[in-house]
């Protein structure tokens, strides 16, 4: 199973645990409480495994210097950024794991920096993610591209800011637009 599917599956497990596990805690049934507690611990352990695997994968992509061509390396970094946007949002929105989210965002920063090291303005390769079906990915790509290509990124960020509420996509889009406006653009 790939990491994207694992994130989605983990989110579904958490939703299921919230609907059934919390009910068990409210009930006076000690057995149900114990089962809910063990189930919750399993979800948290799975989150830790997924987070570790995701962080290691992203770090490996950044450190991979031996790709066959520059285009292959850039494509791998863009896929890593896409995955990072999803993982960071899941850690924040679903798991309230801001420490884990921060680690992922730092790796996303390194991916953007690595793209620029490959070639000046190579970060624009992230522009393909501006059309992604996932608002979390579009918002992250837009935030990293707003200064380089505001004509493309701003409309997308503003749309996400208006349509998404109370989640990472909205937060990322809002702060990217605000930062761009405060820079006097």
Beta strands, then each sheet from edge to edge (+ up, - down):
end
